[in-house]
Amino acid sequence: MSLHASRKCLDVVGRVAGSPSSLSRTWSATLLLQHRCYTGKALTPQKAAEEDVAIERTTEDELKSIEALHRMTETNEMDISSAPLELLDVHVPTWRSSKEGATLFDHLRAIRQTQRNWLQNIRAMYQIAKEGSIPGVKVKSAWSLQLFATQSTKPDAWMAPFRQAALEVYKQVNEAVAARDEKTIKALTGGEQQLAYIKLIRSQDPRYVNVWKFHGERTPCRVVSLRSLEAYYGAKAPRMGSRLAVQAVVRFDTLQSVETYSKKTGARVGESQPKPVVEYLVFQKRMWFDSPWVIRDRLYEGLESRFSLPH
């Protein structure tokens, strides 16, 4: 390979690595260029010249592609921050294992997972408060006893406005499922849980109309697990909110019933008595969007946590 081609490759790699965009800092592009620059074999002068031209075209094309992605990110033509988020290490806390034939070790593991969840709640609460991203709350200082009150149901707790918003979303989603309102479901849910709700809607008998009834809470809904992470990857700060994405597990303990009517005659053909329902639903929000909280997953008490404990 000629010295000219080597200098050209190093120049392009340097320009890529020095770009202010996070996309420009990808190691894959740099390694690919290095591979193309330094893995050549000894060639004749004619073939070396042809390879120099090919490398020059290839590296320039690579650079143009990266610069195009950079421009798209800067102009919000492409928002990689809107990519689907994985379910974080949220956890339904419990002080004993629900395994059949659970051993002392199983119970100790459940306790350790619950303690770790409590610590992770504090960490997430601090990060959210520091970024000023607690919904409906103006935080004077992130260092507060409220950091230890993630599960509080008091009206002055930092989580109180969120709890109220989560309850409203919960009621709207249940009403939408009964009414076969897929538009609302798609606006207020996401991920696997959205697919589950839509499947439930489409499994209903179209000859009947269902009406979901909310009869109140047996105990106030509360946040049992809270996680946050920086998920906005733009070079500049978002125009509103913060870079955080937040996931919260909310426990609902409600009384609810369903009434069924004939679509043809409008006559009521069925009614269930109010029954207690306990659910653990995962809510999610990208804090740089002016959008509602969405339900993205359902968890169950007694299942093993997704995160592993340190040995």
C-alpha positions in Angstrom: 0.0 0.0 0.0 1.3 3.5 -0.8 2.1 6.1 1.8 -0.4 8.4 0.2 -3.3 5.9 0.8 -2.2 5.4 4.4 -2.2 9.1 5.1 -5.6 9.4 3.4 -7.0 6.7 5.7 -5.5 8.2 8.8 -6.9 11.6 7.8 -10.4 10.2 7.4 -10.3 8.3 10.6 -9.2 11.4 12.5 -12.0 13.4 11.0 -14.5 10.8 12.0 -13.2 10.5 15.5 -13.2 14.3 15.9 -16.8 14.8 15.0 -19.0 16.3 17.8 -21.8 13.9 17.1 -22.1 10.7 19.1 -22.7 8.9 15.9 -19.3 10.1 14.6 -17.6 8.4 17.5 -18.6 4.9 16.7 -15.7 2.5 16.9 -17.2 0.2 14.2 -16.6 2.8 11.5 -13.1 3.5 12.7 -12.2 -0.2 12.9 -13.6 -0.8 9.5 -11.5 2.0 8.0 -8.4 0.7 9.8 -9.1 -2.8 8.5 -9.3 -1.5 4.9 -6.2 0.6 5.3 -3.7 -1.8 6.8 -4.7 -5.4 5.8 -3.5 -5.1 2.2 -0.9 -7.4 0.7 2.2 -6.4 -1.4 1.0 -5.4 -4.8 2.4 -4.3 -8.2 2.6 -0.5 -8.7 -0.4 -0.7 -11.1 -2.6 -2.6 -8.7 -1.5 -0.5 -5.8 -2.6 2.6 -7.7 -6.0 1.0 -8.5 -6.4 0.1 -4.8 -5.5 3.7 -3.8 -8.3 5.0 -5.9 -10.8 2.4 -4.6 -9.8 3.1 -0.9 -10.1 6.8 -1.5 -13.6 6.4 -2.9 -14.6 4.0 -0.2 -13.4 6.1 2.7 -14.9 9.2 1.2 -18.2 7.4 0.9 -17.9 6.3 4.6 -17.3 9.9 5.6 -20.2 11.2 3.6 -22.5 8.7 5.2 -21.4 9.6 8.7 -21.7 13.3 8.0 -25.2 12.8 6.6 -26.2 11.0 9.8 -24.7 13.8 11.8 -26.8 16.4 9.9 -29.9 14.4 10.3 -29.4 14.2 14.0 -28.7 17.9 14.3 -31.9 18.8 12.3 -34.0 16.2 14.1 -34.7 14.5 10.8 -33.8 11.2 12.5 -34.2 10.6 16.2 -32.3 7.6 17.3 -33.4 8.4 20.9 -36.8 7.2 19.9 -35.7 3.6 19.5 -37.5 1.1 21.7 -36.1 0.8 25.2 -35.4 -2.5 26.9 -37.2 -3.3 30.2 -34.8 -2.1 32.9 -34.1 -4.1 36.1 -37.4 -3.1 37.8 -38.5 -5.5 40.5 -41.7 -6.4 42.5 -40.4 -6.4 46.1 -41.1 -9.2 48.4 -39.7 -10.3 51.8 -40.0 -14.0 51.1 -39.7 -16.4 48.2 -42.9 -17.7 46.7 -41.2 -20.8 45.2 -42.7 -24.1 46.0 -40.6 -25.7 48.6 -38.5 -22.6 49.0 -35.3 -23.0 51.1 -33.8 -20.5 53.5 -31.4 -19.5 50.7 -34.4 -18.6 48.5 -35.9 -16.4 51.2 -32.6 -14.7 51.8 -32.2 -14.1 48.1 -35.7 -12.5 47.9 -34.7 -10.2 50.8 -31.5 -9.2 49.1 -33.3 -8.4 45.9 -35.8 -6.3 47.8 -33.0 -4.4 49.5 -31.2 -3.8 46.3 -34.5 -2.6 44.7 -34.8 -0.1 47.5 -31.3 1.2 46.9 -31.9 1.5 43.2 -35.1 3.4 43.9 -33.1 6.0 45.8 -30.5 6.3 43.1 -33.2 6.8 40.4 -35.1 9.3 42.5 -32.0 11.3 43.0 -31.1 11.3 39.3 -34.7 12.3 38.3 -34.8 15.1 41.0 -31.4 16.4 40.0 -32.6 16.7 36.4 -35.8 18.4 37.5 -37.8 15.6 35.9 -40.2 14.7 38.7 -43.7 15.2 37.1 -45.6 18.1 38.7 -43.0 18.8 41.3 -40.5 21.7 41.5 -37.5 20.3 43.5 -35.5 22.8 45.5 -32.7 20.3 46.3 -32.2 16.7 45.2 -30.8 15.9 48.6 -34.0 15.3 50.6 -35.7 12.7 52.7 -38.1 12.3 49.8 -35.3 10.2 48.2 -36.4 7.4 50.6 -40.1 7.8 49.9 -40.5 6.2 46.5 -43.3 4.0 47.8 -45.0 6.7 49.8 -48.7 7.4 49.2 -48.8 10.7 51.1 -50.3 13.7 49.1 -47.1 15.7 49.6 -44.7 13.0 48.4 -42.7 13.6 45.2 -44.4 10.7 43.5 -47.9 11.9 44.3 -48.5 13.7 40.9 -47.2 10.7 39.0 -49.3 8.3 41.0 -52.4 10.3 40.1 -51.4 10.4 36.4 -50.7 6.6 36.4 -54.2 5.9 37.9 -55.8 8.0 35.2 -53.9 6.2 32.4 -54.8 2.9 34.1 -58.5 3.7 34.0 -58.4 5.0 30.4 -56.7 1.9 29.2 -59.2 -0.5 30.9 -62.1 1.5 29.5 -60.5 1.4 26.0 -60.0 -2.4 26.2 -63.6 -2.9 27.1 -64.8 -0.5 24.3 -62.4 -2.0 21.7 -60.8 1.4 21.3 -57.4 0.5 19.7 -56.6 4.2 19.0 -56.5 4.9 22.7 -54.6 1.7 23.4 -51.9 2.6 20.9 -51.6 6.1 22.4 -51.3 5.0 26.1 -49.5 1.7 25.9 -46.3 0.3 24.2 -44.2 -2.8 23.8 -45.5 -6.3 24.7 -48.3 -4.9 26.8 -49.8 -3.1 23.8 -49.8 -6.3 21.8 -51.5 -8.1 24.8 -54.2 -5.4 25.0 -54.9 -5.4 21.3 -55.1 -9.2 21.3 -57.6 -9.0 24.1 -59.7 -6.4 22.2 -59.8 -8.6 19.0 -60.8 -11.7 21.0 -64.1 -10.1 22.1 -67.4 -11.1 20.6 -68.4 -8.3 18.2 -72.1 -8.9 18.9 -71.7 -7.4 22.3 -70.5 -4.1 23.8 -68.6 -4.2 27.1 -68.4 -1.3 29.6 -65.6 -1.4 32.3 -66.6 0.1 35.7 -64.2 1.4 38.2 -65.5 1.2 41.8 -62.5 2.7 43.6 -59.2 1.7 45.1 -58.9 -0.7 48.0 -55.5 0.7 48.7 -53.9 3.7 47.0 -51.7 2.9 44.0 -48.0 3.2 44.8 -44.7 3.0 43.1 -42.7 -0.1 44.1 -39.8 0.1 41.7 -38.2 3.1 39.9 -35.4 3.3 37.4 -34.0 6.0 35.1 -31.2 6.3 32.5 -29.9 8.8 30.1 -31.5 7.8 26.7 -31.3 11.0 24.7 -28.3 10.8 22.4 -28.4 14.2 20.7 -25.3 16.3 20.7 -27.3 19.2 22.1 -29.5 19.1 25.1 -33.2 18.5 24.4 -35.4 21.6 23.9 -37.6 20.6 26.8 -37.4 18.2 29.7 -34.2 16.2 30.3 -32.2 13.4 28.7 -33.7 10.8 31.0 -36.1 7.9 30.3 -37.9 6.6 33.3 -39.6 3.3 34.1 -41.8 2.8 37.2 -43.6 -0.2 38.5 -47.0 0.8 40.0 -49.1 -1.5 42.1 -52.8 -1.2 41.7 -55.3 -2.7 44.1 -58.8 -1.8 42.8 -62.4 -2.9 42.7 -63.8 -3.2 39.1 -66.6 -4.8 37.1 -67.8 -5.2 33.6 -71.3 -4.8 32.1 -72.2 -6.4 28.8 -74.8 -5.1 26.3 -76.3 -6.4 23.1 -75.0 -4.4 20.2 -78.2 -5.0 18.3 -80.8 -4.2 20.9 -78.8 -2.3 23.5 -80.2 -4.5 26.3 -77.9 -5.4 29.1 -77.2 -9.1 28.9 -74.6 -9.5 31.6 -73.0 -7.8 34.7 -70.3 -8.9 37.0 -70.0 -8.0 40.7 -67.2 -5.7 41.7 -64.1 -7.8 42.2 -60.7 -7.0 43.7 -57.9 -6.8 41.1 -54.2 -6.4 42.0 -51.8 -5.6 39.1 -48.2 -4.5 38.8 -47.8 -2.5 35.6 -44.6 -0.9 34.2 -45.0 2.8 33.1 -42.5 4.5 30.9 -41.8 8.0 29.7 -39.1 9.7 27.7 -38.7 13.0 29.7 -37.8 15.1 26.6 -41.2 14.5 25.0 -44.5 16.2 26.0 -46.4 12.9 26.0 -48.3 10.8 28.5 -47.0 8.0 30.5 -47.5 4.7 28.8 -48.0 1.1 30.1 -45.3 -1.1 28.5 -45.1 -4.3 30.6 -46.9 -6.3 33.3 -45.0 -7.9 36.2 -46.1 -10.5 38.7 -45.4 -10.9 42.4 -43.1 -13.8 43.2 -41.3 -14.0 39.9 -37.5 -13.9 40.0 -36.0 -10.5 39.3 -34.3 -9.8 36.0 -31.1 -8.6 37.6 -28.6 -10.9 39.2 -27.2 -10.4 42.6 -23.4 -9.9 43.1 -21.6 -13.0 44.5 
